[in-house]
Amino acid sequence: MIYTASPDNVVMLLGDKSMELFRTAVDGAREDYNRYVGAFPVWAAQDCGRMTFNLIHERIWHRVVDLSEDLDGLHAVEKGTTRNLHIGSQFQVRFKLHDSAGGVVSYPTQTALDFWAEPPATLPSMECVNLAVGYEWDKNLGSMGRAVMSLHVSMDKPLWVIELPRIGGEGSGDISVIQGPVDGPQLPTIVMPSAPAREIGRG
């Protein structure tokens, strides 16, 4: 079947277990960061942005690696400074800070520019959707905001941004769209094999 990469379709195709992994990793990293700030308030106040964001990214990534070990179809891959979570053959995820406009920041290497660019023209069955999962950063408070997921046409131009839904409990599975889908570039398509869509990520 063919789906557009709309927020609803992406969340549905990723499945509950993948979405729960994302939310758990980001929320857990927030707890880790708050614990660090509470234990070392002077150090935290003196940290440059790079130190802060590297710490948060490390905590998200290592939680993702631990949580993905028991899930079929999820593979955490680290190559040098590049870290991707592969979910089936349909999705690649990178973990990123989002600014107030939904943009992400990365060194402009060719690999990064390719990842955040519009999907290339490929055979439909080979197409992969690249997603950003992470958090909003409150510059004024110096703290992590909402846990979010986004789809981009470039690093500073999201097609849409949603708050990661909570799985289980009150409001379970509700999708809160923060931005988009926007007019302009068309949403990429996701071509699923004959297996039922909800088997991706075993959701």
Backbone as a printed PyTorch tensor [residue, N CA C, xyz], in Angstrom:
tensor([[[ 0.8430, -1.1940,  0.0000],
         [ 0.0000,  0.0000,  0.0000],
         [ 0.8750,  1.2400,  0.0000]],

        [[ 0.3220,  2.3410, -0.5010],
         [ 1.0470,  3.6010, -0.5840],
         [ 0.3890,  4.6100,  0.3510]],

        [[ 1.1970,  5.2510,  1.1880],
         [ 0.7250,  6.2590,  2.1280],
         [ 1.5140,  7.5400,  1.9210]],

        [[ 0.8980,  8.6830,  2.1740],
         [ 1.6810,  9.9100,  2.2640],
         [ 2.3210,  9.9610,  3.6440]],

        [[ 3.4000, 10.7230,  3.7530],
         [ 4.1040, 10.8430,  5.0350],
         [ 3.4800, 11.9570,  5.8670]],

        [[ 2.1720, 11.8810,  6.0390],
         [ 1.4730, 12.8190,  6.9110],
         [ 1.7220, 12.4280,  8.3610]],

        [[ 1.5170, 13.3380,  9.3180],
         [ 1.7380, 12.9650, 10.7190],
         [ 0.9570, 11.7280, 11.1420]],

        [[-0.3280, 11.6700, 10.7830],
         [-1.1580, 10.5290, 11.1820],
         [-0.6110,  9.2210, 10.6120]],

        [[-0.2530,  9.2340,  9.3190],
         [ 0.2370,  8.0090,  8.6900],
         [ 1.5770,  7.5770,  9.2650]],

        [[ 2.4730,  8.5390,  9.4970],
         [ 3.7890,  8.1930, 10.0270],
         [ 3.6620,  7.5700, 11.4130]],

        [[ 2.8500,  8.1700, 12.2780],
         [ 2.6620,  7.6240, 13.6170],
         [ 2.0430,  6.2320, 13.5400]],

        [[ 1.0740,  6.0610, 12.6650],
         [ 0.4150,  4.7610, 12.5220],
         [ 1.3940,  3.7010, 12.0240]],

        [[ 2.2070,  4.0470, 11.0230],
         [ 3.1320,  3.0830, 10.4500],
         [ 4.2930,  2.7550, 11.3860]],

        [[ 4.7440,  3.7200, 12.1450],
         [ 5.8060,  3.4550, 13.1090],
         [ 5.3300,  2.5070, 14.2000]],

        [[ 4.0920,  2.6590, 14.6200],
         [ 3.5330,  1.7630, 15.6250],
         [ 3.7730,  2.2390, 17.0490]],

        [[ 2.9700,  1.7270, 17.9660],
         [ 3.0070,  2.1730, 19.3560],
         [ 4.3560,  1.9350, 20.0190]],

        [[ 4.9980,  0.8070, 19.7170],
         [ 6.2490,  0.4980, 20.4160],
         [ 7.3660,  1.4610, 20.0190]],

        [[ 7.4250,  1.8250, 18.7500],
         [ 8.4230,  2.8060, 18.3260],
         [ 8.1420,  4.1690, 18.9370]],

        [[ 6.8730,  4.5670, 18.9440],
         [ 6.5250,  5.8770, 19.5030],
         [ 6.7890,  5.9170, 21.0060]],

        [[ 6.5070,  4.8010, 21.6780],
         [ 6.7800,  4.7400, 23.1120],
         [ 8.2860,  4.8200, 23.3790]],

        [[ 9.0890,  4.1720, 22.5220],
         [10.5410,  4.2570, 22.6570],
         [10.9950,  5.7120, 22.5480]],

        [[10.5050,  6.4400, 21.5430],
         [10.8940,  7.8390, 21.3630],
         [10.5440,  8.6700, 22.5910]],

        [[ 9.3210,  8.5420, 23.0420],
         [ 8.8610,  9.3630, 24.1680],
         [ 9.6490,  9.0160, 25.4370]],

        [[ 9.8580,  7.7280, 25.6610],
         [10.5870,  7.2990, 26.8540],
         [12.0280,  7.8070, 26.8290]],

        [[12.6800,  7.7450, 25.6640],
         [14.0690,  8.1930, 25.5540],
         [14.1960,  9.6910, 25.8000]],

        [[13.2970, 10.4800, 25.2140],
         [13.3810, 11.9440, 25.3780],
         [13.0170, 12.3430, 26.8060]],

        [[11.9430, 11.7770, 27.3300],
         [11.5520, 12.1180, 28.7040],
         [12.6180, 11.6700, 29.7020]],

        [[13.2310, 10.5090, 29.4440],
         [14.2890, 10.0410, 30.3270],
         [15.5090, 10.9380, 30.2800]],

        [[15.8550, 11.4290, 29.0780],
         [16.9790, 12.3500, 28.9500],
         [16.6980, 13.6560, 29.6820]],

        [[15.4440, 14.0930, 29.6650],
         [15.0760, 15.3040, 30.4150],
         [15.3030, 15.0930, 31.9110]],

        [[14.9120, 13.9290, 32.4080],
         [15.1460, 13.6160, 33.8260],
         [16.6450, 13.5920, 34.1330]],

        [[17.4340, 13.0110, 33.2340],
         [18.8850, 12.9680, 33.4330],
         [19.4810, 14.3690, 33.4670]],

        [[19.0410, 15.2170, 32.5390],
         [19.5720, 16.5790, 32.4740],
         [19.1760, 17.3710, 33.7160]],

        [[17.9300, 17.2330, 34.1430],
         [17.4880, 17.9460, 35.3470],
         [18.2420, 17.4610, 36.5790]],

        [[18.5690, 16.1650, 36.6060],
         [19.3550, 15.6240, 37.7050],
         [20.7580, 16.2480, 37.7150]],

        [[21.3400, 16.4020, 36.5400],
         [22.6640, 17.0190, 36.4220],
         [22.6260, 18.4780, 36.8950]],

        [[21.6030, 19.2200, 36.4410],
         [21.4770, 20.6260, 36.8360],
         [21.2840, 20.7450, 38.3460]],

        [[20.4910, 19.8470, 38.9210],
         [20.2610, 19.8800, 40.3570],
         [21.5030, 19.5560, 41.1630]],

        [[22.3260, 18.6290, 40.6470],
         [23.5280, 18.2210, 41.3710],
         [24.6770, 19.2030, 41.1920]],

        [[24.7500, 19.8420, 40.0170],
         [25.8620, 20.7430, 39.7210],
         [25.3450, 22.0530, 39.1130]],

        [[24.6080, 22.8420, 39.8770],
         [23.9920, 24.0550, 39.3190],
         [25.0000, 25.0650, 38.7930]],

        [[26.1430, 25.2020, 39.4490],
         [27.1490, 26.1620, 38.9840],
         [27.7430, 25.7000, 37.6620]],

        [[28.0990, 24.4220, 37.5860],
         [28.6300, 23.8970, 36.3350],
         [27.6210, 24.0850, 35.2040]],

        [[26.3560, 23.7480, 35.4670],
         [25.3260, 23.8510, 34.4350],
         [25.1700, 25.2920, 33.9530]],

        [[25.2600, 26.2500, 34.8910],
         [25.1270, 27.6570, 34.5170],
         [26.2950, 28.1260, 33.6640]],

        [[27.4650, 27.5140, 33.8560],
         [28.6610, 27.9070, 33.1160],
         [28.8230, 27.1750, 31.7910]],

        [[28.0450, 26.1100, 31.5910],
         [28.1830, 25.3150, 30.3720],
         [27.8910, 26.1550, 29.1370]],

        [[28.6870, 25.9380, 28.0930],
         [28.3360, 26.5130, 26.7980],
         [27.2420, 25.6510, 26.1800]],

        [[26.5950, 26.1430, 25.1590],
         [25.5050, 25.3970, 24.5480],
         [25.9260, 24.0260, 24.0720]],

        [[27.1350, 23.9180, 23.5130],
         [27.5750, 22.6380, 22.9700],
         [27.6310, 21.5690, 24.0510]],

        [[28.1510, 21.9180, 25.2140],
         [28.2490, 20.9640, 26.3130],
         [26.8650, 20.4760, 26.7280]],

        [[25.9430, 21.4090, 26.8880],
         [24.5810, 21.0650, 27.2980],
         [23.9170, 20.1360, 26.3060]],

        [[23.9750, 20.5080, 25.0240],
         [23.2540, 19.7410, 24.0150],
         [23.9220, 18.3860, 23.7510]],

        [[25.2380, 18.3240, 23.8720],
         [25.9150, 17.0270, 23.7460],
         [25.5020, 16.0770, 24.8650]],

        [[25.3920, 16.6100, 26.0750],
         [24.9710, 15.7890, 27.2120],
         [23.5660, 15.2300, 26.9740]],

        [[22.6550, 16.0890, 26.5570],
         [21.2780, 15.6510, 26.3230],
         [21.2290, 14.6180, 25.1970]],

        [[21.9610, 14.8880, 24.1130],
         [21.9620, 13.9540, 22.9820],
         [22.5060, 12.5890, 23.4030]],

        [[23.5730, 12.5910, 24.1880],
         [24.1360, 11.3200, 24.6520],
         [23.1200, 10.5240, 25.4560]],

        [[22.3940, 11.2100, 26.3230],
         [21.4170, 10.5130, 27.1620],
         [20.2610,  9.9700, 26.3160]],

        [[19.8050, 10.7350, 25.3110],
         [18.7520, 10.2280, 24.4290],
         [19.2650,  9.0070, 23.6720]],

        [[20.4450,  9.1320, 23.0510],
         [20.9490,  8.0570, 22.2040],
         [21.1460,  6.7630, 22.9800]],

        [[21.7710,  6.8350, 24.1420],
         [22.0420,  5.5970, 24.8810],
         [20.7520,  4.9640, 25.4000]],

        [[19.7690,  5.7710, 25.7000],
         [18.4610,  5.1970, 26.0570],
         [17.8270,  4.5180, 24.8400]],

        [[17.9270,  5.1210, 23.6760],
         [17.3960,  4.5220, 22.4560],
         [18.0730,  3.1810, 22.1730]],

        [[19.3970,  3.1330, 22.2860],
         [20.1330,  1.8910, 22.0400],
         [19.6440,  0.7950, 22.9850]],

        [[19.5170,  1.1160, 24.2670],
         [19.0720,  0.1140, 25.2460],
         [17.6430, -0.3460, 24.9590]],

        [[16.7690,  0.5930, 24.6370],
         [15.3600,  0.2580, 24.4510],
         [15.1000, -0.4850, 23.1470]],

        [[15.9390, -0.2510, 22.1160],
         [15.6910, -0.8530, 20.8030],
         [16.2090, -2.2800, 20.6910]],

        [[16.9990, -2.7260, 21.6510],
         [17.6090, -4.0530, 21.5600],
         [16.5810, -5.1770, 21.4980]],

        [[15.4480, -4.9860, 22.1460],
         [14.4470, -6.0530, 22.2180],
         [13.3190, -5.8800, 21.2090]],

        [[13.4560, -4.9310, 20.2650],
         [12.3920, -4.6870, 19.2920],
         [12.8540, -5.1060, 17.9050]],

        [[12.0980, -5.9740, 17.2620],
         [12.4300, -6.4120, 15.9080],
         [12.2550, -5.2470, 14.9320]],

        [[13.1510, -5.1830, 13.9640],
         [13.0210, -4.1710, 12.9120],
         [13.6110, -2.8290, 13.2620]],

        [[14.1260, -2.6480, 14.4900],
         [14.7570, -1.4050, 14.8970],
         [16.2500, -1.6450, 15.0590]],

        [[17.0600, -0.8080, 14.4080],
         [18.5030, -0.9740, 14.4540],
         [19.1530,  0.3820, 14.6830]],

        [[19.8520,  0.5080, 15.8040],
         [20.5910,  1.7320, 16.1150],
         [21.9830,  1.6080, 15.5180]],

        [[22.3280,  2.5260, 14.6220],
         [23.5910,  2.4540, 13.8870],
         [24.4040,  3.7080, 14.1620]],

        [[25.6410,  3.5070, 14.6110],
         [26.5510,  4.6200, 14.8980],
         [27.7630,  4.5050, 13.9970]],

        [[28.0000,  5.5420, 13.1610],
         [29.1490,  5.5790, 12.2560],
         [29.8480,  6.9070, 12.4500]],

        [[30.9770,  6.8830, 13.1610],
         [31.6570,  8.1400, 13.4540],
         [30.7710,  9.0310, 14.2950]],

        [[30.5000, 10.2430, 13.8000],
         [29.6420, 11.1770, 14.5330],
         [28.1760, 11.0650, 14.1240]],

        [[27.8700, 10.1530, 13.2000],
         [26.5000, 10.0170, 12.7040],
         [25.7910,  8.8760, 13.4190]],

        [[24.6080,  9.1620, 13.9220],
         [23.8140,  8.1670, 14.6300],
         [22.4100,  8.1360, 14.0430]],

        [[22.0250,  6.9920, 13.5140],
         [20.7000,  6.8240, 12.9290],
         [19.9960,  5.6400, 13.5680]],

        [[18.7020,  5.7720, 13.7310],
         [17.8710,  4.6280, 14.0940],
         [17.1020,  4.2280, 12.8530]],

        [[17.2960,  2.9890, 12.3910],
         [16.5970,  2.4740, 11.2250],
         [15.3900,  1.6770, 11.7130]],

        [[14.2430,  1.9680, 11.1250],
         [13.0050,  1.2740, 11.4880],
         [12.4540,  0.6310, 10.2280]],

        [[12.6110, -0.6840, 10.1350],
         [12.2890, -1.3640,  8.8920],
         [13.1380, -0.7890,  7.7790]],

        [[12.5970, -0.7480,  6.5700],
         [13.2870, -0.1090,  5.4460],
         [12.6190,  1.2070,  5.0810]],

        [[11.6180,  1.6010,  5.8650],
         [10.8340,  2.7820,  5.5130],
         [11.2670,  4.0600,  6.2250]],

        [[11.9410,  3.9490,  7.3730],
         [12.2340,  5.1470,  8.1580],
         [13.6720,  5.1560,  8.6650]],

        [[14.2580,  6.3620,  8.6690],
         [15.4950,  6.6280,  9.3870],
         [15.2220,  7.7990, 10.3290]],

        [[15.7480,  7.7200, 11.5270],
         [15.5050,  8.7440, 12.5390],
         [16.8310,  9.2720, 13.0570]],

        [[16.9300, 10.6040, 13.1960],
         [18.0280, 11.2340, 13.9130],
         [17.4420, 12.0290, 15.0670]],

        [[18.2210, 12.1620, 16.1200],
         [17.7220, 12.7650, 17.3530],
         [18.3030, 14.1710, 17.4790]],

        [[17.3840, 15.1600, 17.5490],
         [17.7960, 16.5430, 17.3890],
         [17.0560, 17.5130, 18.3090]],

        [[17.7610, 18.5650, 18.6840],
         [17.1430, 19.7500, 19.2780],
         [16.3600, 20.4570, 18.1780]],

        [[15.1630, 20.9520, 18.5340],
         [14.3490, 21.7540, 17.6130],
         [14.2450, 23.1730, 18.1480]],

        [[14.3690, 24.1460, 17.2580],
         [14.1650, 25.5300, 17.6910],
         [12.6760, 25.8480, 17.6840]],

        [[12.3260, 27.0960, 18.0040],
         [10.9160, 27.4690, 18.1520],
         [10.1490, 27.3800, 16.8340]],

        [[10.8660, 27.4000, 15.7090],
         [10.2140, 27.2990, 14.4030],
         [10.2310, 25.8690, 13.8670]],

        [[10.7220, 24.9290, 14.6700],
         [10.7650, 23.5330, 14.2420],
         [12.0050, 23.1570, 13.4760]],

        [[12.9620, 24.1070, 13.3250],
         [14.1960, 23.8090, 12.6130],
         [15.1530, 22.9950, 13.4670]],

        [[16.0560, 22.2820, 12.8050],
         [17.0970, 21.5290, 13.4940],
         [18.4480, 22.0830, 13.0710]],

        [[19.4670, 21.8010, 13.8620],
         [20.8090, 22.3130, 13.5840],
         [21.7610, 21.1410, 13.4310]],

        [[22.6130, 21.2250, 12.4130],
         [23.6100, 20.1860, 12.1980],
         [24.7600, 20.8000, 11.4180]],

        [[25.9500, 20.2570, 11.5970],
         [27.0500, 20.6980, 10.7490],
         [26.6780, 20.4110,  9.2980]],

        [[26.8770, 21.3800,  8.3820],
         [26.4020, 21.2130,  6.9960],
         [27.3000, 20.3250,  6.1460]],

        [[27.5270, 19.1080,  6.6100],
         [28.2430, 18.1390,  5.7870],
         [27.3100, 17.6660,  4.6840]],

        [[27.8750, 17.0570,  3.6500],
         [27.0390, 16.5750,  2.5540],
         [26.0590, 15.5080,  3.0460]],

        [[26.5230, 14.6710,  3.9850],
         [25.6460, 13.6390,  4.5400],
         [24.4470, 14.2590,  5.2460]],

        [[24.7050, 15.3200,  6.0230],
         [23.6090, 15.9810,  6.7340],
         [22.6670, 16.6760,  5.7620]],

        [[23.2310, 17.3710,  4.7660],
         [22.3870, 18.0640,  3.7870],
         [21.5180, 17.0700,  3.0340]],

        [[22.0800, 15.9160,  2.7100],
         [21.3000, 14.8860,  2.0050],
         [20.1770, 14.3490,  2.8980]],

        [[20.4840, 14.1360,  4.1870],
         [19.4900, 13.5750,  5.0920],
         [18.2840, 14.5000,  5.2340]],

        [[18.5410, 15.8200,  5.3410],
         [17.4600, 16.7700,  5.5960],
         [16.8350, 17.3300,  4.3320]],

        [[17.3170, 16.9330,  3.1670],
         [16.7710, 17.4350,  1.9150],
         [15.4780, 16.7090,  1.5600]],

        [[14.7970, 17.2410,  0.5280],
         [13.6210, 16.5480,  0.0240],
         [14.0200, 15.1510, -0.4400]],

        [[13.1330, 14.1710, -0.2670],
         [13.4810, 12.8020, -0.6800],
         [13.8580, 12.7580, -2.1490]],

        [[14.9380, 12.0460, -2.5030],
         [15.3490, 11.9630, -3.9100],
         [14.3560, 11.1440, -4.7190]],

        [[14.4220, 11.3210, -6.0230],
         [13.5580, 10.5410, -6.9130],
         [14.1260,  9.1300, -7.0190]],

        [[13.4780,  8.1910, -6.3790],
         [13.9310,  6.8060, -6.3960],
         [12.7600,  5.9120, -6.7610]],

        [[13.0620,  4.6540, -6.9750],
         [11.9770,  3.7030, -7.1480],
         [11.1110,  3.7270, -5.9060]],

        [[ 9.7830,  3.7140, -6.0480],
         [ 8.9140,  3.8180, -4.8670],
         [ 9.2460,  2.8330, -3.7670]],

        [[ 9.5840,  1.6040, -4.1230],
         [ 9.8410,  0.5940, -3.1070],
         [11.1470,  0.8420, -2.3600]],

        [[11.9940,  1.7530, -2.8950],
         [13.2780,  2.0310, -2.2670],
         [13.2360,  3.3020, -1.4180]],

        [[12.1340,  4.0250, -1.4560],
         [12.0840,  5.3190, -0.7990],
         [12.0730,  5.1720,  0.7180]],

        [[12.8190,  6.0390,  1.3890],
         [12.9080,  6.0260,  2.8410],
         [12.5990,  7.4270,  3.3500]],

        [[11.8350,  7.5110,  4.4060],
         [11.4610,  8.7920,  4.9910],
         [12.3830,  9.0890,  6.1660]],

        [[13.0200, 10.2600,  6.1370],
         [13.9420, 10.6740,  7.1930],
         [13.2330, 11.5780,  8.1890]],

        [[13.2920, 11.2210,  9.4560],
         [12.5790, 11.9460, 10.4960],
         [13.5470, 12.4670, 11.5490]],

        [[13.1320, 13.5510, 12.2090],
         [13.8540, 14.0610, 13.3810],
         [12.9890, 13.8300, 14.6060]],

        [[13.5790, 13.2740, 15.6430],
         [12.9080, 13.0990, 16.9350],
         [13.7630, 13.8040, 17.9750]],

        [[13.1350, 14.4750, 18.9030],
         [13.9190, 15.1610, 19.9330],
         [13.0590, 16.0230, 20.8220]],

        [[13.4620, 17.2680, 20.9610],
         [12.8200, 18.1380, 21.9410],
         [12.9640, 19.5840, 21.5000]],

        [[12.0440, 20.4140, 21.9690],
         [12.1730, 21.8600, 21.8000],
         [13.0810, 22.3970, 22.9150]],

        [[13.8470, 23.4200, 22.5850],
         [14.7280, 24.0200, 23.5790],
         [14.2380, 25.4190, 23.9090]],

        [[13.9950, 25.6840, 25.2010],
         [13.5690, 26.9940, 25.6760],
         [14.8120, 27.8140, 26.0180]],

        [[15.1510, 28.7750, 25.1430],
         [16.3610, 29.5720, 25.3570],
         [16.2820, 30.4080, 26.6310]],

        [[15.0990, 30.9420, 26.9160],
         [14.9500, 31.8180, 28.0750],
         [15.1340, 31.0620, 29.3870]],

        [[14.5640, 29.8640, 29.4510],
         [14.6520, 29.0830, 30.6820],
         [15.8670, 28.1640, 30.6990]],

        [[16.4810, 27.9530, 29.5260],
         [17.5890, 27.0180, 29.4550],
         [17.1620, 25.6140, 29.8100]],

        [[16.0290, 25.1790, 29.2480],
         [15.4860, 23.8760, 29.6120],
         [14.8600, 23.1940, 28.4080]],

        [[14.6730, 21.8760, 28.5270],
         [14.0340, 21.0970, 27.4780],
         [12.5310, 21.3140, 27.5100]],

        [[11.9650, 21.5370, 26.3360],
         [10.5240, 21.6860, 26.2210],
         [ 9.8700, 20.3920, 25.7770]],

        [[ 8.8820, 20.5240, 24.9020],
         [ 8.1030, 19.3620, 24.4850],
         [ 8.9480, 18.3490, 23.7100]],

        [[ 8.5870, 17.0670, 23.8730],
         [ 9.1760, 15.9960, 23.0590],
         [ 8.4810, 16.0120, 21.7050]],

        [[ 9.2530, 16.0800, 20.6180],
         [ 8.6580, 16.2980, 19.3030],
         [ 9.2370, 15.3500, 18.2540]],

        [[ 8.5080, 15.2620, 17.1400],
         [ 8.9710, 14.5590, 15.9450],
         [ 8.6300, 15.4310, 14.7480]],

        [[ 9.5190, 15.4500, 13.7420],
         [ 9.2900, 16.3270, 12.5960],
         [ 9.7820, 15.6950, 11.3030]],

        [[ 9.2410, 16.2020, 10.2050],
         [ 9.6610, 15.8310,  8.8560],
         [10.0870, 17.1140,  8.1580]],

        [[11.2350, 17.0720,  7.4820],
         [11.8280, 18.2970,  6.9500],
         [12.0300, 18.2430,  5.4420]],

        [[12.0840, 19.4420,  4.8560],
         [12.5070, 19.6040,  3.4780],
         [13.9020, 20.2210,  3.4460]],

        [[14.3350, 20.8040,  4.5680],
         [15.6970, 21.2700,  4.7990],
         [15.8340, 21.4190,  6.3060]],

        [[17.0540, 21.6760,  6.7810],
         [17.2510, 21.7320,  8.2260],
         [16.3840, 22.7970,  8.8900]],

        [[16.2050, 23.9280,  8.2240],
         [15.4510, 25.0270,  8.8410],
         [14.0110, 25.1060,  8.3560]],

        [[13.5600, 24.1000,  7.6300],
         [12.2100, 24.1520,  7.0660],
         [11.4860, 22.8260,  7.2810]],

        [[10.7370, 22.7150,  8.3790],
         [ 9.9630, 21.4900,  8.6020],
         [ 8.6850, 21.4840,  7.7680]],

        [[ 8.3360, 20.3170,  7.2610],
         [ 7.0360, 20.1540,  6.6170],
         [ 5.9490, 20.0370,  7.6700]],

        [[ 6.2760, 19.3640,  8.7740],
         [ 5.3640, 19.3140,  9.9190],
         [ 6.1460, 18.9710, 11.1730]],

        [[ 5.5670, 19.3600, 12.3120],
         [ 6.1200, 19.0460, 13.6290],
         [ 4.9650, 18.6280, 14.5240]],

        [[ 5.1260, 17.5160, 15.2480],
         [ 4.1020, 17.0910, 16.1990],
         [ 4.7510, 16.8620, 17.5560]],

        [[ 3.9370, 16.9620, 18.5920],
         [ 4.3900, 16.5270, 19.9070],
         [ 4.2740, 15.0130, 19.9560]],

        [[ 5.3030, 14.3550, 20.4820],
         [ 5.2500, 12.9010, 20.5680],
         [ 4.0870, 12.4810, 21.4550]],

        [[ 3.1940, 11.6480, 20.9410],
         [ 2.0560, 11.2210, 21.7580],
         [ 2.4930, 10.2980, 22.8830]],

        [[ 1.7730, 10.3640, 23.9850],
         [ 2.0150,  9.4270, 25.0840],
         [ 1.2850,  8.1240, 24.7800]],

        [[ 1.9300,  7.0290, 25.0490],
         [ 1.3320,  5.7170, 24.8090],
         [ 0.9160,  5.1390, 26.1540]],

        [[-0.3650,  4.8630, 26.3010],
         [-0.8820,  4.3660, 27.5790],
         [-1.2860,  5.5220, 28.4700]],

        [[-2.3150,  5.3330, 29.2490],
         [-2.7490,  6.3740, 30.1690],
         [-3.6450,  7.3870, 29.4920]],

        [[-3.8930,  8.4970, 30.1790],
         [-4.8150,  9.5260, 29.7000],
         [-4.2780, 10.1640, 28.4320]],

        [[-5.1520, 10.3480, 27.4500],
         [-4.7510, 10.9590, 26.1930],
         [-3.8720, 10.0750, 25.3370]],

        [[-3.9060,  8.7890, 25.5730],
         [-3.0310,  7.8620, 24.8710],
         [-3.2350,  7.9360, 23.3620]],

        [[-2.1290,  8.1090, 22.6310],
         [-2.1720,  8.0670, 21.1810],
         [-2.6330,  9.3420, 20.5220]],

        [[-3.0480, 10.3560, 21.2790],
         [-3.4820, 11.6110, 20.6790],
         [-2.3000, 12.2920, 19.9920]],

        [[-2.5300, 12.8190, 18.7780],
         [-1.4850, 13.4910, 18.0220],
         [-1.7350, 14.9920, 18.0580]],

        [[-0.8120, 15.7250, 18.6530],
         [-0.9100, 17.1780, 18.7290],
         [ 0.0170, 17.7750, 17.6760]],

        [[-0.5690, 18.3500, 16.6120],
         [ 0.2110, 18.9350, 15.5290],
         [ 0.6180, 20.3500, 15.9290]],

        [[ 1.9230, 20.5890, 15.9950],
         [ 2.4410, 21.9030, 16.3570],
         [ 2.5500, 22.7850, 15.1220]],

        [[ 2.9570, 22.1860, 14.0160],
         [ 3.1100, 22.9310, 12.7650],
         [ 2.8940, 22.0080, 11.5880]],

        [[ 2.0940, 22.4610, 10.6010],
         [ 1.9400, 21.7490,  9.3450],
         [ 0.8180, 20.7210,  9.3770]],

        [[ 0.7120, 19.9200,  8.2830],
         [ 1.5230, 20.0010,  7.0750],
         [ 1.3740, 21.3460,  6.3710]],

        [[ 2.4540, 21.8510,  5.8050],
         [ 2.4500, 23.1810,  5.2060],
         [ 2.2670, 23.0660,  3.7070]],

        [[ 1.8220, 24.1930,  3.1010],
         [ 1.7310, 24.2590,  1.6500],
         [ 3.1420, 24.3050,  1.0740]],

        [[ 3.2960, 23.8630, -0.1440],
         [ 4.6190, 23.8990, -0.7650],
         [ 5.0220, 22.5160, -1.2160]],

        [[ 6.2020, 22.0380, -0.7800],
         [ 6.6600, 20.7190, -1.2330],
         [ 5.6590, 19.6320, -0.8610]],

        [[ 5.5000, 18.6770, -1.7570],
         [ 4.5800, 17.5760, -1.4860],
         [ 5.1790, 16.6310, -0.4570]],

        [[ 4.2940, 16.0570,  0.3600],
         [ 4.7590, 15.0480,  1.3060],
         [ 5.2590, 13.8360,  0.5380]],

        [[ 6.3860, 13.2520,  0.9700],
         [ 6.8630, 12.0340,  0.3160],
         [ 5.8890, 10.8960,  0.5460]],

        [[ 6.0560,  9.8430, -0.2280],
         [ 5.2070,  8.6700, -0.0790],
         [ 5.9730,  7.5700,  0.6320]],

        [[ 5.2340,  6.7220,  1.2970],
         [ 5.7940,  5.5550,  1.9680],
         [ 5.1270,  4.3350,  1.3490]],

        [[ 5.9180,  3.5080,  0.7060],
         [ 5.3850,  2.3080,  0.0730],
         [ 5.6550,  1.1300,  0.9880]],

        [[ 4.5930,  0.5140,  1.4550],
         [ 4.7190, -0.5890,  2.3870],
         [ 4.6820, -1.9210,  1.6540]],

        [[ 5.4610, -2.8960,  2.1150],
         [ 5.3810, -4.2360,  1.5240],
         [ 4.0420, -4.8770,  1.8480]],

        [[ 3.8940, -6.1200,  1.4770],
         [ 2.6100, -6.7910,  1.6480],
         [ 2.2480, -7.0270,  3.0990]],

        [[ 3.2430, -6.9600,  4.0150],
         [ 2.9350, -7.1600,  5.4320],
         [ 2.0760, -6.0250,  5.9290]],

        [[ 1.1940, -6.2850,  6.9040],
         [ 0.3530, -5.2250,  7.4570],
         [ 1.1950, -4.0730,  7.9820]],

        [[ 0.7020, -2.8390,  7.7630],
         [ 1.4800, -1.6540,  8.1200],
         [ 1.8560, -1.6270,  9.5890]],

        [[ 0.9690, -2.0750, 10.4750],
         [ 1.2330, -1.9430, 11.9070],
         [ 2.2970, -2.9090, 12.4070]],

        [[ 2.8020, -3.7850, 11.5450],
         [ 3.8900, -4.6590, 11.9630],
         [ 5.2370, -3.9340, 11.9710]],

        [[ 5.3130, -2.7520, 11.3140],
         [ 6.5540, -1.9970, 11.3520],
         [ 6.8180, -1.5500, 12.7680]],

        [[ 7.9870, -1.8730, 13.2820],
         [ 8.3270, -1.5270, 14.6660],
         [ 7.5480, -2.3630, 15.6830]],

        [[ 6.8150, -3.3240, 15.1990],
         [ 6.0150, -4.2070, 16.0720],
         [ 5.0700, -3.3970, 16.9500]],

        [[ 4.5130, -2.3230, 16.3760],
         [ 3.6160, -1.4790, 17.1580],
         [ 2.2390, -2.0650, 17.2260]]])
